[in-house]
Every structure is written in C-alpha cells, then in structure tokens.
Amino acid sequence: MPRPTRISCVSSDAHLASHLQLRLQSKDFQVAIIPSIEGILGVFYSDPPDLLIVDLHSDPDASINLVTTLRSDSFFSTIPIIGLIAQGACNTMEWDRCPLDDFITLPLRFDELFSRISLALSRIKRIFDNNPLTRLPGNTSIQKAIEEAMATDVSVCYVDIDHFKPYNDVFGFSHGDEVIRMLARIMFNTVRDSGGGFCGHIGGDDFVFILPSARAEGVSQTIIGFFDRIVLDLFDEDTKARGYYEGTNRKGEAEQIPLLSLSIAVVPLHSPGIRHAAKVAEIAAELKKLAKESVGSRCVIDQRTAS
Amino acid sequence: MDEKRNELKKIIMDTRTLPTLPGVIHKLNSLTENDKASVQEMARIVSSDQVLSARILRLANSPSYGFYRVSTISNAMILLGVNVVKSLALSSSIFEIMEKNSVGLWEHSLAVGVAANLIARKLNLPECEEISTAALLHDIGKVIISLKCSEAEQLIRDMIRDRGMYMRDAERETIDTDHAEVGGWLAKSWFLPDKLSEPISFHHDVALSGNHRIKTAVVHIADVLIKACGFGDSGDCYVPQIQQIAWDVLKFNEQAMAEIIDELEDKLVEVKNFSLELQGSDAPAY
C-alpha cells in the first residue's frame, strides 16, 4: 500500500484546526495539527510533510514569516504551501512577500480545498524534478522511465558532450550553459519529431532519451548531425578552421582542445542480461568509453546478443 | 529632426512583429500535414520570407530560450523545433493594404538573398547561409517604414518619382534616417547577432562595417546586382555603383562577376516562379 500523503496544518484557531483534521482524515490524508508557530521549524526540518496548510488569518505576521523562512531553504521549496485567508484579503496580499503556492478563502469549502491539494501535489510532481536550466525531467523521472521501460522493445540512449569541461573553463559558465540548453533542445525536438519518446537531463552535460529501438540509431545520428552543425556557431572562423583552441587540461598544462562533439551510448533494453535498471547505466558507461576513443561525435550501440 | 528619429526608434523598440504577404500565410496554412515533405516546404517558405525569417530568429535569440548567436533559419528550426516554428509562422499577420510594391520588395529581398549566396559560394567564403540570411533581411527597414510611417512613405515615393532620387536619400530628407539604419535598430532590438545586424545597417556603406565587413560587402554587391537586373522592386529603379571597398575586401573581379551573373539568371527565374506560386497567380513566369 502506498504511503499516505502527509499534511501539516498550522493554525492557532483550535476549532478550525480540528475541523480541518477531521475532514482531511476522511480523505485518507495523514494529518498533523501544529497549533503554535514557535518551534515549528524544528518540527518541519526533522520530519517534513508532503504539503503544508497555513492559516494566515488567525496569525498573519508569524505565518508569513514561517512561509518565507521555509521557502528560503531550497530543500523545502518543493513542499507545496496552501494559505488560508479571509474573504477579500487576497486583494491586499503582497504575494511577493508571501511565497505561497496557492490560497483558499475562509470559510472553507472542503471540496475546493481537496481539489487544490490534489492540484498542488501534482504540480509539484511535474516541476520538482525538472532541471532548472533545461526544464527537462531529472533523475527521479529518468529512473522511473527506465524502470517502466524494462524488458520492452525500447532503447535507453545516454548522451554526453566531449571536451565540455575545458570549454566551460575557457569560455565561462554562461557559454557552457548555452551549449547545455542547445543540446537539450536539439534532443527534445529530434525525439519529438521522430514520433515521441522520453527525454531527461541527468545533470551537467549528461542526458538520456528513451524511444523504440527501431528509431534509436536514426535519432542518435540526427542529434549528432544537428549538434555538430549548431556547435560551429559557438566558435570563431579561425578556431573552426584550425579545429581546436588553446586551454589547460586537468593537470594544468597547456593543451590543444578539440571543438565540442557528442557521444551517444544506445542500450536496447531487450538485450539479454539486463534484468534491472542499474545494469543499463553500467553498460552505457562501457559503451561511452568506446565512443570516446574516437575523434569527433559518435554513437555506439550495445550489440550483445543472447549467448 | 532628432525628434523624428527618436520617435521612430522608440516605435521599433516596441515592435514585436511585422506583417507579411497574404500569399505566404495562405501557403503555410495549406501545409497541414506534419510529414517530412511539408516540413521541408515550410522551411523553404520561411527562409524565403524576410519577415518570417526575422521573427523566427528573434524568438531563437530571445532571452526565454537563452541562445545568443543563432543566425540561420535552419539552426533556428533545429533549436526551436518544427512545432514552435510552425505555430509562430501561422500566427503572422498580413499586410492589410496590399500594394504592388510589397510583392516587389519581397521579390527583391529574396533575390538579393539568392545572389549573395551565389557570390559567397563562388568566393568560398565561410558562413554562406549567414550571408544569405543577412541579404534576405537587408531591406527589412523598408517594411517598417512603410508600416509605421505611411505618410512619410508616400512623400518618399513622390520624391523618388519627381526628383529621381535614391530611396535612401529621400528617406534621409523626410524622416532623418534611412531603411538601413532602421533595419539595424530592429535587428538589435530583436536580439539578432552582429553578423546579421551589421550587413543590414551598412549595406549602403561598406566602409562603416567593422567585424563583418566581408558579409556586408557581399550583401552590398548582391543588392546592386539585383537592382541592375531590374528584378523585383526595391523602391527606386536607380542602380548605384559598387563601392570600391567591396571589390577590395572580397578580392572580387569582373571575371568572377560575369560568371555569377550567368548563373544568377537561372536562379532568378526560379525566384520569380516561387513568387508567382505564393502570390497564387497562374500567369506564366516571364
């Protein structure tokens, strides 16, 4: 049985709080009522709930303070906070100072509250995992997508940029970020235009896409072709003609650094020996090594057959 | 006089879109399928229309996408995606009052783009596609002037007719700026990279260009060539001299020029056919 959703309610209005608790429990939520604002942060930090309802009506200043403090820590920024406010108060609220996810007016209409809770939870699921730079889903979603795809006729394709670190060092982070965003768009558009699939951003210059094996190689080659072309826009004429630029390597020595290129490792999930998701990444790591041995962009496909 | 300039500049800063020809939009609307052929056809239409091209480059270089140097339509399509480009193109407005010279300018712009591409390839220049894009966009200032200063535009046309002036000189006398400068303002305010905005700003003054003098010189020569061919309608029918600096910077000579003119003729027939197809006319070409 899945873990029940845990909701904490902060209110100094005892009557409202007990009523809330009863109604939420009837919807199978696990509810904790926290009457006092003092010491509340400690409670949260040690045992964060899935969603927070804050009564801004009975104790506005302290509640706003609480919301702001919670939001200032990125770890808690993913907990949805719904504020309860008096009818008409929304006109005078300074929303910048009170970073709520949603509000509902008093007196409460519970059917509306339940809907807002479901909406807040699904919204956070949608955006929480996304990479802020590329807005692609991150590791939680990637893991889930791979697990769901296990033993089907799809391929998991791992993408990363060759010589990205020195590029970042020489040209700066903002240019590095631009390259990451470009790759994300190229990958997303190509996968979508080929007929759809999953795209995720592991982090840094590492990406994943998942699609039916029949399309894997073609899409990989298209992504490589587009990337190799777009990347030329980032270098000046001399660098392009020369094919490298000057930088320092990991040991701090001067070195000729080649232009950016891509490595893609394609792991078909119906290959024998892939019984769990962790094995996929392992095989991909081996293939990547192979892909990186050659100069320029390259796509390597796992060729293991039943033996 | 400064007032007029600043006023126009401010109008440009607030300009988010420009209208294009009804035939172009009509043709795009008919491409409903999402198959490979219609995507290619869409790319062909978009990259032959200066307004659509400029709008798509604006979006690709806008802060919301976070790319800074997208200077060709094919790269913009790769980064934005087919769906985005398609919906942007379909959301275009059209000229409410269709004038004959809108089509003339459309043909002139596309032809200069084609000619610039020929020159760039002949001379083995890097970034041929960037050069043709800059050439396609070189007269975008004229679209803005006719749209935002319609009274002045009438005056400009009268001056060209009655006093035999270059359009640019008539613009300078009337609105204290010209289409090259206005186009440059738009290119800057639409986040277009320097390799596009410089040739637009200086296609009549190659000597003023800095980092992109070669591209500017090609656009300048292509512009003069197309006017000399009498193709399309750039606003006036007078052919200026090719500036010496343009010959020099490209190490261009009359021999190469003659070869290009030879190849250009066939290409112009294609451009004319494409234009007629888009304008929905069934009159035969030439």
Interface residues (C-beta under 8 A of the other chain):
Chain A: D177 E178 R181 M182 R185 I186 F188 N189 R192 D193 F226 R229 I230 D233 L234 E237 K240 A241
Chain B: V39 Y65 G66 F67 Y68 R69 V70 S71 S74 N75 I78 L79 L80 G81 V82 N83 P126 E127
